Amino acid sequence: MGIDAGFDMVPHLSKGAVDQKNWQSFIKVIKERYKNDNLVEVKPNYLMFTVGERPLLPFEGHKFLRFSSKISGSHGKAVEQYIDEVALVARLSFGSRVRRWNEYGDSQAFYSWPEVSDSIESYEQPDEPETPSTIAQFVSGNDPIRELELPLFEIQTIPGKGKGLVARFNIAKGTRILYENPLFTTPNLSPISQMESNIATKLKALSKTQQRQFLSLHNNFPGKYPFSGIVKTNALPCGPSSVIGGIYPTICFINHSCLSNAHNSWNSDIKCETIHAIRYINAGEEITISYDKGGPSDPRRMHLKDAFGFDCNCGVCSLSLPELQTSDARRLRIQHLDDAIGDSDRVMNRPDESLTDCHSLLQLLEEEYRSDADASIARLYYDAFQISITHGDQARASVFAGRAYKSRVICEGEDSPETRKVKNLMDNPAGHRNFGASMRWKTTKGLVPKGLDAGGFERWLWRQGR
């Protein structure tokens, strides 16, 4: 007996260079993780986990459809742990293409068992090596360059937008598309003449190529202070609340969408701005980030026009009037709930209401952003974590921190300081400064319930029906 559980790769990987590179990196991580584990064997063409039904990971990723096993018997917990760990590592490499399922849960397997059996049989028959002509491209000078070494994007002229970044390949959710050091950073100085002088000094220290890169950027505020105008139009803050902004030779070409497919964030450890895919991006699709601060369409579009000089005609702003009104109502409700959740007095004295608001906000974010608002959802789960840990509930806090961690990995990467901070709280929720302020909901981390179906677990997590 027992239950079948695992994950499918949807869509399955191609033979393309990017998918091959990502799969080899994934296999390398798995090998390193289990190099001293006697239950994981390295075979000529695959890795074998010698528990349960002996799930396999092939070395040729395009053949892979599923990693699964029955969870039963004396090795049941070990099987479940392997599936959880391998799925997490896979999700870091392939994002939303990793589809988790179990036969008793709400999620369903994607592929049929005959399809999976055929794919597993192919593991023993490695493909013939590709010829050099199929894996190389030729550029100026006739130098062969592997696609593996080429960027995931190219800069193109976008009709009505100027320059922008367009995906060269299909890009999985959670992929780091690029990271870039700023040409320079500068505070928002006042008066503006001081800011202009400060920027001029920084420009003199740059190479001629870098100066040309800066001067090629759009200026929404032409006039007496041209350098400051370029900075005001293009600078990205070096952190959510930072007064320091950075100017980037490539990232500053990324255009806006109110329903963006990528997220930008400052990584203070590597001193770079990073761009991650927060949804699956098709080859040929423009890569976009969000310049706005949310809210309904009229004030949102007015801000974009004033600050950046364009009329937003993205997929959201171009909705029919009834659809746009529905979107506006959701976004306005999102703002109100976010404000209510941030009320510290309410968190302390009426935590059930605050947690209910978090659940309502989660549903609205998933509706409005089509389940891809990873930065907002990461913050929401962290808010739910703080509500729980403030009242001594380590069990729920650890689950919320785990969900915040997964969302942070997608939109910022595993090396982000914020991602690592949340991971530490997932492992040790009592390490948060608010722990012990109240013991109204006191639990230990080990009291996370086992054996609940997906719906029952969510009701427990959000304290519904109490």
Sequence and secondary structure as in RCSB ss.txt:
>XXXX:A:sequence
MGIDAGFDMVPHLSKGAVDQKNWQSFIKVIKERYKNDNLVEVKPNYLMFTVGERPLLPFEGHKFLRFSSKISGSH
GKAVEQYIDEVALVARLSFGSRVRRWNEYGDSQAFYSWPEVSDSIESYEQPDEPETPSTIAQFVSGNDPIRELEL
PLFEIQTIPGKGKGLVARFNIAKGTRILYENPLFTTPNLSPISQMESNIATKLKALSKTQQRQFLSLHNNFPGKY
PFSGIVKTNALPCGPSSVIGGIYPTICFINHSCLSNAHNSWNSDIKCETIHAIRYINAGEEITISYDKGGPSDPR
RMHLKDAFGFDCNCGVCSLSLPELQTSDARRLRIQHLDDAIGDSDRVMNRPDESLTDCHSLLQLLEEEYRSDADA
SIARLYYDAFQISITHGDQARASVFAGRAYKSRVICEGEDSPETRKVKNLMDNPAGHRNFGASMRWKTTKGLVPK
GLDAGGFERWLWRQGR
>XXXX:A:secstr
  EEEEEEESS   SSHHHHHHHHHHHHHHHHHTTT TTEEE SSEEEE STT  EEESSGGG  EEEEEE STT
HHHHHHHHHHHHHHHHHHHGGGEEEEETTSS   SS HHHHHHHHHHTTS      HHHHEEE TTS EEEGGGS
 SEEEEEETTTEEEEEESS B TT EEEEE  SEEEE  SSHHHHHHHHHHHHHTS HHHHHHHHTS  SS SS 
HHHHHHHHH EESSTT SEEEE TTGGG EE TT SEEEEEETTTTEEEEEESS B TT EEEE  S  S HHHH
HHHHHHHH     STTTTS HHHHHHHHHHHHHHHHHHHHHT HHHHHH HHHHHHHHHHHHHHHHHHTTT  HH
HHHHHHHHHHHHHHHTTBHHHHHHHHHHHHHHHHHHH TT HHHHHHHHHHH GGGSTTTTS  TT B GGG   
S  HHHHHHHHTTTT 
